[in-house]
Amino acid sequence: MAWVVVVTAACGFRSGVTSDGSIAPPRDGPDPQRDGDVGSDARDAANSASCFGAPPFDFCLAAPPTGALTLSGTFSTGAGTNTTCESSGIGEKVTIGSVTACAIRAQGITVGPSSIFRVQGSIPLVIAAEDITIAGTVVVASDTEGHVGPDANDATCTTAGTQGSSNGGCGGGGAGGSFGTAGGNGGTGNSNAGTIGTATLAVSQPVTVLRGGCAGGGGGDGSGTGGAGAPGGGAVYIIARGTLTISGVIDASGSGGGLSAAAKAGGGGGGSGGMIVLAAAMLDAAGARVVANGGGGGGGADMNSGGNTGSDPSEATVTTGAGGGGGGGGAGGKGGTGAAAGSTGGQGTNAAGGGGGGGGGGGEGVVRVLGGQALTGAAVSPSST
């Protein structure tokens, strides 16, 4: 499952955000509860122009953002230990609570109607500006084409799906990754319940740390090669101090589970959705599609035929779960459906006779909306909180 968080803009002094996420009224003069130092007040105003958000999603840039950016193509957030973010020329590392993220910043940021802005990397993505317009597609999802979203399979994941194991030459399916909701268990290999990968419980809500989703477990090898567990979706925080307009797509979904290879191997579990955080003083999301769903589980193999890869979640029909991959031949188990629209990941189908079990579907990510804003008129999965 993926997370979407909408928080109000500006951790400011003259105008900012209160602890409950609402917008604080502006202050015209020196604060009577402060020391009355006008110079101090001016410094506070300068600091306010560099700082965004409310706890626990507040951060400060090195300087107030300037200029305009139009985003398209590919981008890497890099890692906390390298300078990929900074060397891009449009990003800088910021600290959000205990998390290091890569912030793309400007006075105004646009993703045009026909543009796709795809992001990978090892740390979360932040997009911060006075005003932001997303008419195209922002993708921090992982998928079966090999893309892995920023901070997917976060180091703090305790909800990754467990591996399937083998019995009598048949592999059980790996479990789907869990995050906002639980992933699905894998299906049995050789009709042995001890072979299935078991999904973990979802995390406690609300999630207060910006982070990506969790991976599915790999399928048991049986007499072949088990399907790989799929990566979870990435993490993105989009914050506008003024207006955030979304008529396009924001996708932080997990990937479909890996296919199994004959003979009799289990399918890989689907990855969970990631996390989307949105913040703005004014939010217009009419016509938007915001999705952080789980990937479908991979299919199990029979004696002669491998299973199929699980499907990636759709950006077009965000409330429909991603389908599981078909089982190989007549004995391989089908993968479970990925979670969407408040569901948990589906369980992989048990193998018929001497085959490998299907992988479990990935759980949903998380969507949060704070500060009195709402994704009105948008198609959203999972539901925002």
C-alpha positions in Angstrom: 0.0 0.0 0.0 1.2 3.4 -0.6 1.0 6.5 1.4 -0.2 9.9 0.3 0.4 12.7 2.8 -0.9 16.2 2.2 0.6 18.8 4.6 0.3 22.6 4.6 3.2 24.7 3.5 5.9 26.8 5.3 7.4 26.2 8.7 7.4 29.9 9.2 7.4 32.7 11.7 5.4 35.4 9.8 3.1 32.7 8.4 3.4 29.0 8.9 1.7 25.9 10.1 0.5 25.0 13.5 1.1 21.7 15.2 -2.2 20.3 13.9 -1.3 21.0 10.3 -3.5 24.1 9.9 -2.3 27.3 8.5 -1.2 29.9 11.0 -2.4 33.5 10.5 0.2 35.9 9.3 1.9 38.3 11.7 2.4 41.9 10.5 4.8 43.2 13.1 7.3 42.0 15.8 6.0 39.3 18.0 5.0 40.8 21.4 6.1 37.6 23.1 9.6 37.8 21.5 12.3 40.3 22.5 11.1 43.0 20.1 14.3 42.9 18.1 13.4 44.0 14.6 16.6 42.5 13.2 15.7 39.2 14.8 12.3 39.4 13.2 13.8 40.0 9.7 16.1 37.0 10.2 13.0 34.9 11.1 11.3 36.0 7.9 14.3 35.0 5.9 14.4 31.6 7.6 10.7 31.2 7.0 11.3 31.6 3.2 13.7 28.6 3.3 11.6 26.3 5.5 8.6 24.1 4.5 6.0 22.0 6.3 4.9 21.1 9.7 6.2 18.4 12.1 6.9 15.6 11.5 7.3 16.5 7.8 9.1 19.9 8.2 12.5 20.7 6.7 14.6 23.7 5.7 16.5 24.4 2.5 19.9 26.1 2.4 18.3 29.2 0.9 14.9 30.3 -0.3 14.0 28.6 -3.7 14.2 30.7 -6.8 13.5 30.4 -10.5 11.2 28.0 -12.4 11.6 24.4 -13.3 9.9 22.1 -15.8 10.4 18.4 -14.9 10.5 15.5 -17.3 12.6 12.5 -18.2 14.5 10.6 -15.5 16.1 11.6 -12.2 18.0 9.9 -9.4 18.0 10.9 -5.8 21.2 9.1 -5.3 22.1 7.9 -1.8 22.8 9.6 1.5 26.5 8.9 1.1 27.0 10.4 -2.3 26.4 13.7 -4.1 24.1 12.5 -6.9 21.3 14.7 -5.6 23.4 17.9 -5.5 25.3 17.3 -8.7 22.0 17.3 -10.6 22.0 21.1 -10.3 18.3 21.2 -9.2 18.5 19.3 -5.9 19.9 19.4 -2.4 19.8 17.0 0.5 17.4 17.9 3.3 16.6 16.3 6.7 13.0 15.4 7.5 13.0 14.1 11.1 15.5 11.3 10.9 15.3 10.9 7.2 17.7 12.2 4.5 15.9 13.1 1.3 16.7 14.8 -2.0 14.7 18.0 -2.5 14.1 19.5 -6.0 13.3 23.1 -5.3 12.3 26.3 -7.2 9.9 29.2 -7.0 7.6 27.4 -9.4 7.7 23.8 -10.6 5.7 22.2 -13.5 5.3 18.7 -14.9 3.6 19.3 -18.3 0.6 17.5 -19.7 2.6 15.1 -21.9 5.6 14.7 -19.6 6.6 11.7 -17.5 9.0 12.4 -14.7 10.4 9.1 -13.5 12.5 9.0 -10.3 14.8 6.3 -8.8 17.4 6.3 -6.1 18.1 5.2 -2.5 16.6 8.1 -0.6 13.1 9.7 -0.9 12.2 12.5 -3.3 10.9 15.9 -2.2 9.5 18.5 -4.7 9.2 21.9 -3.0 8.1 25.3 -4.4 5.8 28.2 -3.9 3.4 26.8 -6.6 3.5 23.4 -8.2 1.5 22.1 -11.2 1.4 18.4 -12.1 -0.5 17.9 -15.4 1.7 15.0 -16.5 2.9 12.0 -14.5 5.3 11.8 -11.6 6.5 8.1 -11.2 8.2 6.9 -8.0 6.8 3.4 -8.5 8.8 0.2 -8.9 7.8 -2.0 -11.8 8.5 -5.3 -13.7 10.6 -3.4 -16.3 13.4 -3.0 -13.7 12.7 0.5 -12.3 13.0 0.8 -8.5 11.4 3.8 -6.9 13.3 6.2 -4.5 13.8 4.6 -1.1 11.9 1.4 -2.1 12.5 -1.5 0.3 13.4 1.0 3.0 16.0 -0.1 5.5 13.4 0.1 8.3 11.1 -2.4 6.5 10.0 -5.1 9.0 7.0 -5.9 6.8 8.7 -7.5 3.8 7.1 -10.8 2.7 8.9 -14.0 3.7 10.4 -16.5 1.3 8.6 -19.6 0.2 10.4 -22.9 0.9 10.4 -26.3 -0.8 9.0 -29.7 -0.2 9.1 -32.8 -2.3 10.7 -30.8 -5.1 8.0 -28.2 -5.2 8.3 -24.6 -4.0 5.8 -22.5 -2.2 5.0 -18.9 -3.2 6.6 -16.0 -1.6 4.5 -13.6 0.4 3.6 -10.1 -0.8 5.2 -7.1 1.0 3.1 -5.3 3.6 2.9 -1.6 4.4 -0.3 0.3 4.7 -2.2 -3.0 4.4 -0.9 -6.5 4.6 0.3 -8.4 1.7 -1.0 -11.9 0.8 0.5 -15.2 1.8 2.0 -17.4 -0.9 0.3 -20.5 -2.2 1.5 -24.0 -1.2 3.9 -26.2 -3.1 3.2 -29.9 -3.2 0.1 -29.3 -1.0 2.4 -28.6 1.9 1.4 -25.6 4.1 4.9 -25.4 5.5 6.2 -24.2 2.1 4.3 -20.9 1.9 5.8 -17.5 2.4 3.8 -15.7 5.2 2.9 -12.0 5.0 3.6 -9.8 8.0 1.1 -7.3 9.5 0.8 -3.8 8.2 2.5 -0.9 9.9 0.7 1.1 12.6 -1.2 4.2 11.4 -0.6 7.1 11.0 2.8 6.8 9.4 4.9 9.7 10.5 8.2 9.0 8.7 8.8 9.5 4.9 9.8 6.1 3.6 9.2 3.7 0.7 7.3 0.4 0.6 8.5 -3.2 1.3 9.5 -6.0 -0.9 7.7 -9.3 -1.5 9.4 -12.6 -0.7 11.0 -14.9 -3.2 9.3 -18.2 -4.2 10.7 -21.5 -3.1 13.0 -23.1 -5.7 11.4 -26.5 -5.8 13.3 -28.3 -8.6 13.8 -25.0 -10.6 14.3 -21.4 -9.7 11.7 -19.5 -7.5 10.4 -16.2 -8.7 12.1 -13.1 -7.2 10.4 -11.0 -4.6 9.3 -7.7 -6.1 10.4 -4.3 -4.8 8.0 -2.0 -3.0 7.0 1.5 -4.3 9.1 4.6 -3.6 8.5 7.7 -1.5 7.7 11.2 -2.6 6.8 14.4 -0.7 5.3 17.2 -2.8 4.8 20.5 -0.9 3.8 23.9 -2.2 3.7 27.0 0.0 1.0 28.4 -2.2 -1.1 26.3 -4.6 -0.6 22.6 -5.6 -2.5 21.8 -8.7 -2.7 18.1 -9.8 -4.6 17.0 -12.9 -2.2 14.3 -13.9 -0.8 11.2 -12.1 1.3 10.5 -9.1 2.3 6.8 -8.9 4.1 5.2 -6.0 3.0 1.6 -6.6 4.9 -1.6 -5.9 6.1 -4.0 -8.7 4.6 -7.3 -9.8 6.2 -10.5 -8.4 8.8 -12.4 -10.3 8.0 -15.4 -12.5 9.1 -18.9 -11.5 11.1 -21.2 -13.7 10.4 -24.9 -14.2 10.4 -27.2 -12.6 7.8 -26.7 -9.8 9.2 -23.4 -8.4 7.1 -20.9 -6.5 6.2 -17.5 -7.7 7.6 -14.3 -6.2 5.5 -12.0 -3.9 4.4 -8.6 -5.1 5.9 -5.4 -3.6 3.8 -3.2 -1.5 2.8 0.3 -2.5 5.1 3.2 -1.3 4.3 6.5 0.2 3.0 9.8 -1.2 3.0 13.0 0.9 1.3 16.1 -0.5 1.3 19.5 1.2 -0.1 22.9 0.2 -1.9 25.9 1.4 -4.4 25.3 -1.4 -4.9 22.0 -3.2 -6.7 21.5 -6.5 -6.8 17.8 -7.4 -9.8 17.6 -9.7 -9.2 14.9 -12.3 -6.0 13.6 -10.6 -5.0 10.0 -10.2 -3.0 9.2 -7.1 -2.0 5.6 -6.6 0.2 3.6 -4.3 -1.1 0.0 -4.8 0.5 -3.4 -4.4 1.9 -5.5 -7.2 0.4 -8.8 -8.2 2.1 -12.0 -7.2 4.1 -14.1 -9.7 2.7 -17.5 -10.9 4.2 -20.8 -9.8 5.7 -23.4 -12.2 4.7 -26.9 -13.0 7.0 -29.7 -14.2 7.6 -28.3 -17.7 6.4 -24.7 -17.7 7.3 -21.6 -15.7 4.8 -19.2 -14.2 4.2 -15.7 -15.4 5.2 -12.4 -13.9 2.7 -10.6 -11.7 1.1 -7.4 -13.1 2.1 -3.9 -12.1 -0.7 -1.7 -10.8 -2.6 0.4 -13.3 -2.4 4.2 -13.4 -5.6 4.3 -15.4 -7.9 2.3 -13.0 -6.4 3.0 -9.6 -9.1 1.2 -7.6 -8.6 -2.1 -9.4 -6.0 -4.5 -8.0 -3.1 -5.7 -10.1 -3.6 -9.2 -11.4 -1.4 -12.1 -10.3 0.7 -14.0 -12.9 -0.7 -17.1 -14.4 0.6 -20.5 -13.2 2.7 -22.7 -15.5 1.0 -25.6 -17.2 -1.8 -27.3 -15.3 -0.2 -27.5 -11.9 1.4 -24.1 -11.1 -0.5 -21.8 -8.8 -1.7 -18.4 -9.9 -0.3 -15.3 -8.2 -2.4 -13.3 -5.8 -4.0 -9.9 -6.7 -2.2 -6.8 -5.5 -4.0 -4.7 -2.9 -6.1 -1.6 -4.0 -9.0 0.5 -2.6 -8.6 -0.6 1.0 -8.0 -4.3 0.5 -5.1 -6.5 1.5 -2.9 -8.5 -0.9 -4.5 -11.6 -2.3 -3.2 -15.0 -1.4 -1.3 -17.0 -4.1 -3.2 -20.0 -5.4 -2.1 -23.4 -4.0 -0.4 -25.6 -6.6 -2.4 -28.4 -8.1 -0.6 -31.7 -7.5 3.1 -31.4 -8.1 3.6 -27.8 -8.8 4.8 -24.5 -7.3 2.5 -22.1 -5.5 1.7 -18.6 -6.6 3.2 -15.6 -4.9 1.1 -13.4 -2.7 -0.1 -9.9 -3.8 1.6 -6.8 -2.3 -0.2 -4.7 0.2 -1.2 -1.1 -0.2 0.9 1.9 0.5 -0.2 5.0 2.5 -2.0 8.3 1.6 -2.3 11.0 4.2 -3.9 14.5 3.8 -3.3 17.0 6.6 -4.0 20.7 7.1 -7.7 20.6 6.2 -7.0 19.8 2.6 -8.5 17.0 0.6 -8.0 15.2 -2.7 -11.5 16.3 -3.9 -12.3 15.1 -7.4 -9.3 12.7 -7.6 -9.2 9.0 -8.0 -7.1 7.8 -5.1 -5.9 4.4 -3.8 -5.4 3.8 -1.0 -7.8 6.3 0.5 -6.1 9.4 2.0 -6.1 10.1 5.7 
